[in-house]
Amino acid sequence: MMHKAFSVAKQVRKETGIGDNAVSISYAAIELANKIFSDLSTKSVMLLGAGEMAELAVEHLLSHNVKQILVANRTFENALSLAHKFNGRALGFEERESALADVDIIISSTGATEYVLTAAQVKKAMKKRQYRTLFFIDIAVPRDIDPKINALSNAYVYDIDDLKTIVTSNIQQREQETVKAERFVAEAVVKFRKWQDSLAIVPTIKAINDKMTAIVEMECDKTLSHLSHLSESDRNAIRRMTRAIASRAIHDPILFLRNTGSHRDDSLYLNVTRQLFHLDVSDDQ
């Protein structure tokens, strides 16, 4: 059952889109970054603040082998601690503007009550970076990043509302895929139950085969003991013939037993079969 469960799980992952779209804010942010940059392994990230979702976003970035991580926080000790966690570099919070010239992605989650980066600051930085793409992920409430930055060429700002909209859309797409996934699971359950039910039939089928084989061997040996003039080839031919007759004789009963149906009581047919073939009675009775 465990083997089949893992097999079906693999089928669901492979043949449906149930895992294709992000359903967490932090992961949705990184999906967006990946779409914008294609390859994150050559990109640098600056983390403003030390919010939980920002940390999660950085962890997702690390799984994409991001080039470098910088951490700027109002309390430098916290920046140093977080930078060490991600094998990155700590900055003073006042260095955030000058760092814009060298980073590609900014993830912000401070507790500030006003913008920590304005459109004017970013406009100045864009000129220094020769207008290379700059991507902002603003996970703070209220906003950390000035939304006017979106009006600048090659600058993209996504806040938590944008990400929630993406996550909601992704959840809806996943729900559509669950219909297909549930069908795979239902089919597997039906097949497993049929296989499980067939286990009760196997011992009876084996007992029928064993009994018929024993009868054939016994009667064949008895007959051949009076036909000593036959060649070994003829004797083998007679053995094959008697086995074939026995096999054909029990073919239909075995086929009937194997053809389990969801609307029949298999235990009743098993009991009758065992009585007909005298399978539950010892040889000395």
C-alpha positions in Angstrom: 0.0 0.0 0.0 2.9 2.4 0.9 4.6 1.6 -2.4 1.4 2.3 -4.4 0.8 5.5 -2.4 4.3 6.8 -3.4 3.8 5.7 -7.0 0.5 7.5 -7.3 2.0 10.6 -5.6 4.7 10.6 -8.2 2.2 10.2 -11.0 0.1 13.2 -9.7 3.3 15.4 -9.5 4.4 14.3 -13.0 1.0 14.4 -14.9 -0.8 17.3 -13.2 0.1 20.9 -12.5 -0.7 20.6 -8.9 2.7 21.8 -7.8 3.4 24.2 -10.6 2.3 27.5 -9.0 3.5 29.1 -5.8 0.9 29.3 -2.9 3.1 31.2 -0.4 3.9 34.9 -0.5 7.6 34.5 -0.3 7.8 31.7 -2.9 5.5 33.7 -5.3 8.0 36.6 -5.0 10.9 34.4 -6.1 8.8 32.9 -8.9 8.3 36.5 -10.2 12.1 37.2 -9.9 12.9 34.0 -11.8 10.5 35.0 -14.6 12.1 38.5 -14.8 15.7 37.4 -14.7 15.5 33.8 -16.1 18.8 32.9 -14.3 19.1 34.0 -10.7 22.6 32.4 -10.2 24.2 35.6 -11.5 22.1 38.1 -9.4 22.7 39.8 -6.1 20.1 40.4 -3.5 19.7 43.1 -0.8 17.5 42.4 2.2 16.1 45.4 4.0 14.9 44.6 7.5 14.7 41.1 9.0 11.0 40.1 8.6 10.1 36.4 8.6 8.7 36.4 5.1 11.8 38.2 3.8 13.9 35.5 5.4 11.8 32.8 3.7 12.2 34.6 0.3 16.0 34.6 0.7 15.9 30.9 1.5 14.0 30.3 -1.7 16.6 32.5 -3.5 19.4 30.4 -2.1 17.8 27.3 -3.6 18.2 29.1 -7.0 22.0 29.6 -6.2 21.7 33.4 -6.1 25.1 35.0 -6.4 25.3 37.3 -3.3 23.2 38.5 -0.4 23.5 41.8 1.3 21.6 42.6 4.6 20.8 46.2 5.7 19.1 46.7 9.0 18.7 49.7 11.3 20.3 47.6 14.1 23.7 46.6 12.6 24.1 43.6 14.9 20.9 42.1 13.6 22.1 42.7 10.0 25.4 41.0 10.9 23.6 38.0 12.5 21.2 37.6 9.5 24.0 38.0 6.9 26.0 35.3 8.7 23.0 33.0 8.5 22.9 33.3 4.7 26.6 33.5 4.2 26.1 37.1 3.1 27.4 40.6 3.9 26.0 43.1 6.4 25.5 46.8 5.5 24.7 49.9 7.5 21.0 50.9 6.8 22.3 54.2 5.5 24.3 52.4 2.8 21.1 51.0 1.2 20.9 53.7 -1.5 24.5 53.4 -2.7 24.1 49.6 -2.8 21.4 49.9 -5.4 24.0 50.3 -8.1 25.3 46.8 -7.5 22.3 44.6 -6.6 19.5 43.2 -8.8 16.8 42.3 -6.3 15.7 44.1 -3.2 13.5 42.4 -0.6 12.1 44.8 2.0 10.3 44.1 5.2 11.1 46.8 7.7 8.8 48.4 10.3 9.2 51.9 8.9 6.2 54.2 8.6 7.5 55.9 5.5 9.3 54.8 2.3 12.8 53.5 2.8 13.5 53.8 -0.9 12.0 56.6 -3.0 11.6 57.0 -6.8 14.2 59.8 -6.8 16.8 57.6 -5.1 16.1 54.7 -7.5 16.2 57.0 -10.5 19.7 58.2 -9.5 20.8 54.5 -9.0 19.4 53.4 -12.3 21.6 55.9 -14.1 24.7 54.5 -12.3 23.7 50.9 -13.1 23.2 51.8 -16.8 19.5 50.9 -16.4 20.0 47.2 -15.8 16.8 45.6 -14.5 16.0 46.2 -10.8 13.4 44.1 -9.0 11.7 45.2 -5.7 9.8 42.8 -3.5 8.0 44.9 -0.8 6.6 42.6 1.9 6.2 45.4 4.5 2.9 46.8 5.8 2.7 49.7 5.3 4.8 49.9 2.2 8.6 50.3 2.3 9.1 50.9 -1.4 7.7 53.9 -3.3 5.2 52.6 -5.9 6.2 55.4 -8.3 9.4 53.4 -8.9 7.3 51.3 -11.2 7.2 54.2 -13.7 11.0 54.0 -14.1 12.4 52.0 -17.1 13.5 48.5 -16.1 12.3 48.9 -12.5 9.7 46.5 -11.1 7.9 46.8 -7.8 5.6 44.1 -6.3 4.0 44.6 -2.9 2.2 42.2 -0.7 -1.1 42.9 -2.3 0.3 42.0 -5.8 1.8 38.8 -4.4 -1.5 37.9 -2.6 -3.3 38.2 -6.0 -0.8 36.0 -7.6 -1.1 33.4 -4.8 -4.9 33.4 -5.0 -4.7 32.9 -8.8 -2.2 30.1 -8.3 -4.4 28.4 -5.7 -7.4 28.5 -8.1 -5.2 26.9 -10.8 -4.1 24.2 -8.4 -7.7 23.5 -7.4 -8.5 22.8 -11.1 -5.6 20.3 -11.2 -6.8 18.6 -8.0 -9.8 17.2 -10.0 -7.3 15.3 -12.2 -5.2 14.3 -9.2 -8.3 12.9 -7.4 -9.2 10.8 -10.4 -5.7 9.3 -10.3 -6.1 8.5 -6.6 -9.6 7.0 -7.1 -8.4 4.8 -10.0 -5.5 3.6 -7.8 -7.8 2.8 -4.9 -10.1 0.7 -7.1 -7.1 -1.2 -8.5 -5.6 -1.7 -5.1 -8.8 -3.0 -3.6 -9.2 -5.5 -6.5 -5.7 -6.7 -6.0 -6.3 -7.0 -2.2 -9.5 -8.9 -2.8 -7.7 -11.3 -5.2 -5.3 -12.3 -2.4 -8.1 -14.3 -0.7 -8.5 -16.2 -4.0 -4.9 -17.1 -4.6 -4.6 -19.9 -2.0 -7.7 -21.6 -3.4 -6.5 -21.4 -7.0 -3.1 -22.8 -5.8 -4.9 -25.6 -3.9 -6.9 -26.5 -7.0 -3.8 -26.6 -9.2 -1.9 -28.6 -6.6 -4.7 -31.1 -6.2 -5.2 -31.6 -10.0 -1.4 -31.9 -10.5 -1.2 -34.6 -7.8 -4.1 -36.5 -9.3 -2.6 -36.3 -12.8 0.8 -37.5 -11.6 -0.7 -40.3 -9.6 -3.0 -41.6 -12.3 -0.4 -41.2 -15.0 2.3 -43.1 -13.0 -0.3 -45.9 -12.4 -1.2 -46.2 -16.1 2.4 -45.9 -17.3 3.5 -48.7 -14.9 1.5 -51.1 -17.1 2.9 -49.7 -20.4 6.6 -50.5 -20.0 6.9 -51.2 -23.7 6.5 -47.4 -24.4 9.6 -45.3 -25.3 10.5 -42.4 -23.0 9.4 -40.0 -25.7 5.9 -41.6 -25.8 5.7 -41.6 -22.0 6.5 -37.9 -21.9 3.9 -37.3 -24.6 1.2 -39.0 -22.4 2.3 -36.9 -19.4 2.0 -33.7 -21.4 -1.4 -34.7 -22.7 -2.8 -35.5 -19.2 -1.5 -32.3 -17.8 -3.0 -30.3 -20.6 -6.4 -32.0 -20.1 -6.3 -31.2 -16.3 -5.3 -27.6 -17.0 -8.2 -27.1 -19.5 -10.6 -28.7 -17.0 -9.8 -26.2 -14.2 -9.3 -23.2 -16.5 -12.9 -22.0 -16.4 -13.4 -22.4 -12.6 -10.2 -20.5 -12.0 -11.2 -17.8 -14.5 -14.5 -17.5 -12.7 -12.8 -17.1 -9.3 -10.4 -14.4 -10.6 -13.2 -12.4 -12.2 -14.1 -10.7 -8.9 -16.9 -8.2 -9.1 -17.9 -5.4 -6.9 -21.4 -6.7 -6.5 -20.8 -10.3 -5.6 -19.9 -12.0 -2.4 -16.5 -13.7 -3.2 -16.4 -15.5 0.1 -19.5 -17.5 -0.9 -18.0 -18.6 -4.2 -14.7 -19.5 -2.5 -16.5 -21.7 0.0 -18.5 -23.5 -2.7 -15.4 -24.0 -4.8 -13.4 -25.5 -1.9 -16.2 -27.8 -1.2 -16.6 -28.9 -4.8 -12.9 -29.7 -5.1 -12.8 -31.2 -1.6 -10.0 -28.8 -0.6 -10.7 -28.5 3.1 -10.8 -32.2 3.9 -7.7 -34.2 4.8 -6.7 -37.2 2.7 -7.4 -39.8 5.4 -11.0 -38.7 5.8 
